[in-house]
Protein backbone atom coordinates (compact mmCIF):
# COMPACT_ATOMS: atom_id res chain seq x y z
CA UNK A 1 0.00 0.00 0.00
CA UNK A 2 1.61 3.27 -1.15
CA UNK A 3 1.14 6.79 0.04
CA UNK A 4 -0.95 9.07 -2.15
CA UNK A 5 1.22 12.13 -2.63
CA UNK A 6 -0.36 15.56 -2.95
CA UNK A 7 0.59 19.20 -2.51
CA UNK A 8 0.53 20.25 1.14
CA UNK A 9 1.21 23.32 3.26
CA UNK A 10 3.35 22.84 6.35
CA UNK A 11 2.61 25.28 9.16
CA UNK A 12 5.42 26.04 11.65
CA UNK A 13 4.77 27.66 14.99
CA UNK A 14 7.02 30.48 16.24
CA UNK A 15 9.26 28.09 18.19
CA UNK A 16 9.74 25.85 15.15
CA UNK A 17 10.63 28.86 12.98
CA UNK A 18 13.11 30.07 15.60
CA UNK A 19 14.72 26.63 15.75
CA UNK A 20 14.94 26.44 11.96
CA UNK A 21 16.62 29.83 11.70
CA UNK A 22 19.09 28.93 14.47
CA UNK A 23 20.01 25.71 12.67
CA UNK A 24 20.58 27.62 9.44
CA UNK A 25 22.70 30.25 11.17
CA UNK A 26 24.81 27.62 12.95
CA UNK A 27 25.09 25.44 9.82
CA UNK A 28 24.50 22.41 12.08
CA UNK A 29 23.96 19.41 9.79
CA UNK A 30 23.08 16.98 12.60
CA UNK A 31 20.50 19.33 14.08
CA UNK A 32 19.11 20.00 10.59
CA UNK A 33 18.58 16.28 10.04
CA UNK A 34 16.87 15.89 13.43
CA UNK A 35 14.64 18.90 12.66
CA UNK A 36 13.62 17.46 9.30
CA UNK A 37 12.91 14.06 10.84
CA UNK A 38 11.20 15.22 14.04
CA UNK A 39 9.30 18.29 12.82
CA UNK A 40 8.95 18.51 9.05
CA UNK A 41 8.60 14.81 8.16
CA UNK A 42 6.13 14.32 11.01
CA UNK A 43 3.96 17.19 9.75
CA UNK A 44 4.17 15.94 6.15
CA UNK A 45 3.09 12.44 7.20
CA UNK A 46 0.20 13.87 9.21
CA UNK A 47 -0.92 15.99 6.25
CA UNK A 48 -0.92 12.94 3.96
CA UNK A 49 -3.10 10.85 6.27
CA UNK A 50 -6.63 10.28 4.99
CA UNK A 51 -9.17 12.30 6.93
Order of alpha helices (4+ residues) and beta strands (2+ residues): alpha-alpha-alpha
